[in-house]
Structure formats: C-alpha cells, structure tokens
Amino acid sequence: MKTRLIVLTALLYGLLLPTAGVRAQAASDEMLLPAPPYAGVVYSQSGKANMMSDAKFARHDAACRGELVLLWDDPLRLGLLGDLRWTRLTLDNTPVGDLDVYKAMAALDARYTGIYPLIIRGRISAGLLSDLKEIDGNDARVRGKGAAELPVNEQLSLVLGGAYDEAFGDDEWHLIGGLNWMPAPSVAIELQYPQSKMVWVPSDGLAFTLQAGYAGDNWAIFHEKQEYNLRVKSFSTEVGAEIMLSNEMWLRLFGGWLTDQSVDVWKGYRRPVTGDADDTYFAGIALLWR
C-alpha cells in the first residue's frame, strides 16, 4: 500500500513537471486557487465488494462540516470546526447485517506564523464514533495532529509533523510529511504522506482535483448485547470537479476507486466479520461554501 502512494505521488510530480517553466510568473500573476471551504454537505456511496464466504460490503456516507473563526490576529489564527457524519455499512450474508454508525466531532484548529519563516499548524479533535445504542467511554475519541511548514522559495515548501488519528483504520501515531509545490498560480500540489492531493484551476469558477491516500474509520458498536469494535480501511484514489454556482457556493462531483479494503468487527477472540474486500468504485456529490 505504501508503495502505491509513492508511485501515485511520483506520477503527479511527473505529470506537472513541464509546468515548472512558469514559476517565474507565479509571484506577479493573480492566484486562481479557490479558498478552502468554511462549510459543506457531502453524500457518497461505494459499489458492493465481494468478501469471503459470499459476504458483500458497501457503504453510504452523508456528512456536514463547518468552521467558525474564533481569532484571526496575526500571527495566530484559531478556528472551531464541527463534523457530523452518518454512515450506512451494508454487510450482506454476515451475522452483523447492516449497520448505521455516526461521527460527531469538534476540533480546535490553529495556525501560527510568529516564528519566521515557519508556518506551524495544529489540530485537536474530540467527539463520538458510535452506533449510539450504548454510549460510554469506548465511544469517545480524542485525536490530534501538528506539522511545521518551511518555505524554500515562493513555490516550494517542506512539511514535517505527526498525527494520532484513524488514517490506517486504528487510532495510532504516524508520521506526516512531504512537500507543497505551486508551480503555477492555478496549480497546487501536496505530495505528502499519508495523503497527496493536486488542485488545478483552468479558469475562474472551475477546479479539478486528484488525490490519493489511506482512508480509515473505526467505531464502537453494540452487537449481540455486547460492545464490539468496528474498523474499515482502504486505499482511495479520487478525481473530482468543482464548479462555482454563486459567489460563495460551489458544486463538487467526485469519484474514484477503493483498493486494499478490509472490514473487521471484533471483541477479543470473537470476530463475526473479518477479512478483505474486493476493489470497487465510489462516487459522491457535495455543496461547498467558500
């Protein structure tokens, strides 16, 4: 899986290397890249993937996210983020059946530029990941990440940090790092581990994205009158298009391919569902406000 991410990020670099000749114009041209969204609603679903013993797996997700800026006084920016998500996991021909699980997280996001030339970012999140049938301490999650970005020049910067999150399925510590490259005012590339992304804006009001990386989730669920752990993980490759509908609203369409999927439901040695799932597609739609 790690080899696949390295190959994909190298491909992004190779595809865009010819655009490096326009770097000299980047400082003087107007940047076309859209601002990060401050709110959004998203729906996505995957195709059914075969598992062992005639089992089949698919998922549907609906989410809403938003950010409230608490402080923006140079060199510090603080924001409060909210993330609500419903997920339907269909596990046909398994003892578990269909599962409805939920995510309700709040996060404090910080950006600090007071140590020139470094840009320091950090986020700490807390909330619930549960089927909401029986809520206790096992349903609560605390996650966080932090990284320092060092600009090399106007187009290139290096990123290094760490995170404690669910990128690989389980909540665990891992390294994050790589580089951010802006070869042109209309192109931004994040060649990072464990997730990479490219944005290309050919004209005002239109953007295309390509991203690849690890995708993991876990919840506490109630099954057979006992609490179990649920984990889903995969490697996701996605392409998307964004169209501006008004001054602040954008429509986003996206889709891609899920590989290296696995699903596990367990409690100690009991595992009513465990194993890999075949590769499959996913697609979705979103409204974003910028």
VEXSE-534761 format. One record per residue (C-alpha): residue in one letter; x negated, y, z. Coordinates in nm, 3 decimals. Layout:
N
[rec 'A',[X,Y,Z]],
...
This chain:
290
[rec 'M',[0.000,0.000,0.000]],
[rec 'K',[-0.279,0.241,0.085]],
[rec 'T',[-0.444,0.163,-0.248]],
[rec 'R',[-0.120,0.258,-0.427]],
[rec 'L',[-0.114,0.602,-0.260]],
[rec 'I',[-0.477,0.666,-0.355]],
[rec 'V',[-0.408,0.571,-0.718]],
[rec 'L',[-0.097,0.791,-0.738]],
[rec 'T',[-0.267,1.093,-0.589]],
[rec 'A',[-0.562,1.046,-0.823]],
[rec 'L',[-0.318,1.032,-1.113]],
[rec 'L',[-0.165,1.362,-1.007]],
[rec 'Y',[-0.512,1.514,-0.996]],
[rec 'G',[-0.598,1.378,-1.341]],
[rec 'L',[-0.276,1.499,-1.499]],
[rec 'L',[-0.323,1.851,-1.375]],
[rec 'L',[-0.697,1.889,-1.412]],
[rec 'P',[-0.658,2.053,-1.756]],
[rec 'T',[-0.469,2.340,-1.591]],
[rec 'A',[-0.773,2.437,-1.386]],
[rec 'G',[-0.874,2.685,-1.654]],
[rec 'V',[-0.601,2.924,-1.547]],
[rec 'R',[-0.732,2.956,-1.191]],
[rec 'A',[-0.882,3.296,-1.259]],
[rec 'Q',[-0.534,3.435,-1.326]],
[rec 'A',[-0.381,3.299,-1.005]],
[rec 'A',[-0.484,3.593,-0.792]],
[rec 'S',[-0.329,3.850,-1.023]],
[rec 'D',[-0.018,3.667,-1.151]],
[rec 'E',[0.305,3.657,-0.954]],
[rec 'M',[0.351,3.328,-0.771]],
[rec 'L',[0.654,3.144,-0.911]],
[rec 'L',[0.686,2.871,-0.647]],
[rec 'P',[1.018,2.878,-0.457]],
[rec 'A',[1.015,2.937,-0.083]],
[rec 'P',[1.069,2.639,0.150]],
[rec 'P',[1.442,2.585,0.220]],
[rec 'Y',[1.580,2.704,0.553]],
[rec 'A',[1.885,2.475,0.529]],
[rec 'G',[2.011,2.184,0.324]],
[rec 'V',[2.257,1.897,0.290]],
[rec 'V',[2.145,1.572,0.126]],
[rec 'Y',[2.301,1.244,0.015]],
[rec 'S',[2.110,0.945,-0.124]],
[rec 'Q',[2.152,0.574,-0.176]],
[rec 'S',[1.943,0.280,-0.289]],
[rec 'G',[2.021,-0.020,-0.503]],
[rec 'K',[2.071,-0.359,-0.343]],
[rec 'A',[1.746,-0.550,-0.295]],
[rec 'N',[1.722,-0.926,-0.254]],
[rec 'M',[1.574,-1.071,0.063]],
[rec 'M',[1.511,-1.429,0.174]],
[rec 'S',[1.799,-1.677,0.218]],
[rec 'D',[2.035,-1.493,-0.018]],
[rec 'A',[2.037,-1.181,0.202]],
[rec 'K',[2.068,-0.841,0.034]],
[rec 'F',[1.970,-0.499,0.163]],
[rec 'A',[2.069,-0.144,0.067]],
[rec 'R',[2.101,0.193,0.240]],
[rec 'H',[2.303,0.512,0.216]],
[rec 'D',[2.197,0.838,0.384]],
[rec 'A',[2.372,1.170,0.444]],
[rec 'A',[2.187,1.446,0.626]],
[rec 'C',[2.197,1.815,0.709]],
[rec 'R',[1.895,2.018,0.816]],
[rec 'G',[1.833,2.376,0.913]],
[rec 'E',[1.578,2.613,1.060]],
[rec 'L',[1.616,2.921,1.280]],
[rec 'V',[1.315,3.153,1.300]],
[rec 'L',[1.254,3.237,1.665]],
[rec 'L',[0.945,3.455,1.628]],
[rec 'W',[0.758,3.597,1.332]],
[rec 'D',[0.495,3.829,1.471]],
[rec 'D',[0.156,3.798,1.304]],
[rec 'P',[-0.041,3.578,1.372]],
[rec 'L',[0.228,3.349,1.518]],
[rec 'R',[0.546,3.209,1.364]],
[rec 'L',[0.785,2.989,1.562]],
[rec 'G',[1.091,2.812,1.426]],
[rec 'L',[1.359,2.585,1.571]],
[rec 'L',[1.461,2.300,1.341]],
[rec 'G',[1.764,2.073,1.355]],
[rec 'D',[1.801,1.741,1.170]],
[rec 'L',[2.122,1.533,1.171]],
[rec 'R',[2.149,1.214,0.964]],
[rec 'W',[2.389,0.924,0.918]],
[rec 'T',[2.255,0.603,0.764]],
[rec 'R',[2.455,0.300,0.650]],
[rec 'L',[2.243,-0.013,0.617]],
[rec 'T',[2.412,-0.299,0.436]],
[rec 'L',[2.261,-0.637,0.521]],
[rec 'D',[2.474,-0.885,0.330]],
[rec 'N',[2.459,-1.254,0.430]],
[rec 'T',[2.283,-1.182,0.760]],
[rec 'P',[2.400,-1.218,1.123]],
[rec 'V',[2.387,-0.839,1.159]],
[rec 'G',[2.605,-0.728,0.867]],
[rec 'D',[2.650,-0.357,0.800]],
[rec 'L',[2.500,-0.109,1.045]],
[rec 'D',[2.577,0.260,1.097]],
[rec 'V',[2.288,0.437,1.266]],
[rec 'Y',[2.227,0.803,1.342]],
[rec 'K',[1.947,1.053,1.386]],
[rec 'A',[1.982,1.372,1.589]],
[rec 'M',[1.653,1.557,1.633]],
[rec 'A',[1.545,1.909,1.729]],
[rec 'A',[1.194,2.038,1.670]],
[rec 'L',[0.979,2.337,1.758]],
[rec 'D',[0.761,2.433,1.462]],
[rec 'A',[0.459,2.662,1.495]],
[rec 'R',[0.219,2.829,1.253]],
[rec 'Y',[-0.083,3.025,1.382]],
[rec 'T',[-0.332,3.226,1.176]],
[rec 'G',[-0.522,3.404,1.455]],
[rec 'I',[-0.843,3.202,1.410]],
[rec 'Y',[-0.963,3.323,1.072]],
[rec 'P',[-0.981,3.160,0.823]],
[rec 'L',[-0.800,2.858,0.971]],
[rec 'I',[-0.425,2.806,0.942]],
[rec 'I',[-0.302,2.588,1.229]],
[rec 'R',[0.036,2.414,1.212]],
[rec 'G',[0.208,2.203,1.474]],
[rec 'R',[0.547,2.049,1.543]],
[rec 'I',[0.701,1.861,1.832]],
[rec 'S',[1.035,1.684,1.793]],
[rec 'A',[1.274,1.516,2.035]],
[rec 'G',[1.613,1.352,1.998]],
[rec 'L',[1.807,1.029,1.946]],
[rec 'L',[1.774,0.747,1.694]],
[rec 'S',[2.059,0.509,1.771]],
[rec 'D',[2.384,0.344,1.665]],
[rec 'L',[2.539,0.544,1.955]],
[rec 'K',[2.710,0.233,2.101]],
[rec 'E',[2.499,0.226,2.417]],
[rec 'I',[2.273,0.524,2.482]],
[rec 'D',[1.978,0.500,2.721]],
[rec 'G',[1.610,0.589,2.728]],
[rec 'N',[1.529,0.346,2.446]],
[rec 'D',[1.737,0.556,2.206]],
[rec 'A',[1.529,0.870,2.276]],
[rec 'R',[1.228,0.961,2.065]],
[rec 'V',[0.952,1.220,2.101]],
[rec 'R',[0.727,1.281,1.802]],
[rec 'G',[0.469,1.536,1.700]],
[rec 'K',[0.205,1.636,1.454]],
[rec 'G',[-0.061,1.901,1.412]],
[rec 'A',[-0.312,1.997,1.147]],
[rec 'A',[-0.565,2.264,1.060]],
[rec 'E',[-0.595,2.400,0.707]],
[rec 'L',[-0.926,2.551,0.594]],
[rec 'P',[-0.911,2.762,0.275]],
[rec 'V',[-1.208,2.701,0.046]],
[rec 'N',[-1.101,2.966,-0.206]],
[rec 'E',[-0.777,3.122,-0.329]],
[rec 'Q',[-0.664,2.799,-0.494]],
[rec 'L',[-0.802,2.520,-0.272]],
[rec 'S',[-0.782,2.434,0.097]],
[rec 'L',[-0.868,2.130,0.309]],
[rec 'V',[-0.627,1.980,0.564]],
[rec 'L',[-0.703,1.755,0.861]],
[rec 'G',[-0.492,1.653,1.158]],
[rec 'G',[-0.295,1.379,1.325]],
[rec 'A',[0.062,1.272,1.387]],
[rec 'Y',[0.268,1.048,1.610]],
[rec 'D',[0.574,0.952,1.406]],
[rec 'E',[0.757,0.681,1.211]],
[rec 'A',[0.584,0.716,0.872]],
[rec 'F',[0.487,0.348,0.876]],
[rec 'G',[0.804,0.217,1.042]],
[rec 'D',[0.700,0.212,1.408]],
[rec 'D',[0.626,0.523,1.611]],
[rec 'E',[0.247,0.533,1.612]],
[rec 'W',[-0.054,0.761,1.588]],
[rec 'H',[-0.213,0.810,1.248]],
[rec 'L',[-0.438,1.049,1.060]],
[rec 'I',[-0.306,1.310,0.820]],
[rec 'G',[-0.530,1.494,0.579]],
[rec 'G',[-0.633,1.578,0.227]],
[rec 'L',[-0.627,1.893,0.022]],
[rec 'N',[-0.384,2.155,-0.105]],
[rec 'W',[-0.453,2.283,-0.453]],
[rec 'M',[-0.284,2.559,-0.650]],
[rec 'P',[-0.438,2.551,-1.000]],
[rec 'A',[-0.181,2.798,-1.134]],
[rec 'P',[0.085,3.030,-0.991]],
[rec 'S',[0.350,2.780,-1.099]],
[rec 'V',[0.184,2.461,-0.972]],
[rec 'A',[0.121,2.342,-0.615]],
[rec 'I',[-0.034,2.006,-0.533]],
[rec 'E',[-0.062,1.844,-0.190]],
[rec 'L',[-0.300,1.548,-0.223]],
[rec 'Q',[-0.260,1.419,0.128]],
[rec 'Y',[-0.237,1.101,0.330]],
[rec 'P',[0.014,0.952,0.402]],
[rec 'Q',[0.233,1.153,0.160]],
[rec 'S',[0.143,1.350,-0.152]],
[rec 'K',[0.354,1.598,-0.348]],
[rec 'M',[0.340,1.815,-0.660]],
[rec 'V',[0.569,2.107,-0.750]],
[rec 'W',[0.580,2.261,-1.098]],
[rec 'V',[0.791,2.569,-1.178]],
[rec 'P',[0.807,2.619,-1.557]],
[rec 'S',[1.037,2.922,-1.521]],
[rec 'D',[1.226,3.118,-1.258]],
[rec 'G',[1.509,2.914,-1.112]],
[rec 'L',[1.379,2.574,-1.225]],
[rec 'A',[1.139,2.341,-1.046]],
[rec 'F',[1.022,1.982,-1.089]],
[rec 'T',[0.873,1.767,-0.815]],
[rec 'L',[0.676,1.444,-0.795]],
[rec 'Q',[0.596,1.282,-0.464]],
[rec 'A',[0.472,0.951,-0.331]],
[rec 'G',[0.411,0.816,0.015]],
[rec 'Y',[0.513,0.595,0.301]],
[rec 'A',[0.871,0.606,0.429]],
[rec 'G',[0.964,0.452,0.764]],
[rec 'D',[1.252,0.462,1.011]],
[rec 'N',[1.342,0.293,1.337]],
[rec 'W',[1.643,0.294,1.567]],
[rec 'A',[1.774,0.130,1.884]],
[rec 'I',[2.091,-0.069,1.809]],
[rec 'F',[2.343,-0.276,2.007]],
[rec 'H',[2.390,-0.631,1.871]],
[rec 'E',[2.549,-0.933,2.040]],
[rec 'K',[2.599,-0.724,2.357]],
[rec 'Q',[2.226,-0.660,2.380]],
[rec 'E',[1.991,-0.388,2.271]],
[rec 'Y',[1.774,-0.463,1.967]],
[rec 'N',[1.513,-0.273,1.769]],
[rec 'L',[1.568,-0.193,1.401]],
[rec 'R',[1.284,-0.099,1.166]],
[rec 'V',[1.289,-0.019,0.793]],
[rec 'K',[0.982,0.075,0.592]],
[rec 'S',[0.877,0.113,0.229]],
[rec 'F',[0.659,0.299,-0.015]],
[rec 'S',[0.855,0.564,-0.204]],
[rec 'T',[0.777,0.722,-0.542]],
[rec 'E',[1.014,1.006,-0.633]],
[rec 'V',[1.075,1.256,-0.912]],
[rec 'G',[1.313,1.549,-0.873]],
[rec 'A',[1.450,1.860,-1.039]],
[rec 'E',[1.577,2.176,-0.869]],
[rec 'I',[1.800,2.438,-1.031]],
[rec 'M',[1.883,2.776,-0.879]],
[rec 'L',[2.262,2.826,-0.860]],
[rec 'S',[2.256,3.168,-0.691]],
[rec 'N',[2.010,3.397,-0.516]],
[rec 'E',[1.978,3.155,-0.223]],
[rec 'M',[2.140,2.825,-0.327]],
[rec 'W',[1.962,2.552,-0.523]],
[rec 'L',[2.083,2.218,-0.656]],
[rec 'R',[1.837,1.930,-0.625]],
[rec 'L',[1.864,1.597,-0.809]],
[rec 'F',[1.615,1.323,-0.732]],
[rec 'G',[1.549,0.955,-0.775]],
[rec 'G',[1.275,0.701,-0.775]],
[rec 'W',[1.153,0.360,-0.678]],
[rec 'L',[1.110,0.184,-0.344]],
[rec 'T',[0.838,-0.080,-0.317]],
[rec 'D',[0.690,-0.286,-0.032]],
[rec 'Q',[1.022,-0.276,0.152]],
[rec 'S',[1.075,-0.465,0.476]],
[rec 'V',[1.357,-0.484,0.732]],
[rec 'D',[1.330,-0.615,1.086]],
[rec 'V',[1.586,-0.649,1.366]],
[rec 'W',[1.436,-0.797,1.681]],
[rec 'K',[1.443,-0.832,2.056]],
[rec 'G',[1.145,-1.021,2.191]],
[rec 'Y',[1.120,-1.351,2.001]],
[rec 'R',[1.475,-1.320,1.861]],
[rec 'R',[1.480,-1.192,1.504]],
[rec 'P',[1.822,-1.216,1.340]],
[rec 'V',[1.684,-1.023,1.040]],
[rec 'T',[1.322,-1.010,0.932]],
[rec 'G',[1.140,-1.009,0.603]],
[rec 'D',[1.052,-0.827,0.286]],
[rec 'A',[1.299,-0.688,0.033]],
[rec 'D',[1.255,-0.665,-0.343]],
[rec 'D',[1.169,-0.337,-0.512]],
[rec 'T',[1.469,-0.123,-0.604]],
[rec 'Y',[1.574,0.223,-0.717]],
[rec 'F',[1.717,0.514,-0.520]],
[rec 'A',[1.890,0.837,-0.622]],
[rec 'G',[2.031,1.141,-0.449]],
[rec 'I',[2.165,1.493,-0.462]],
[rec 'A',[2.112,1.793,-0.235]],
[rec 'L',[2.210,2.155,-0.189]],
[rec 'L',[1.932,2.376,-0.056]],
[rec 'W',[1.935,2.732,0.075]],
[rec 'R',[1.622,2.945,0.043]],
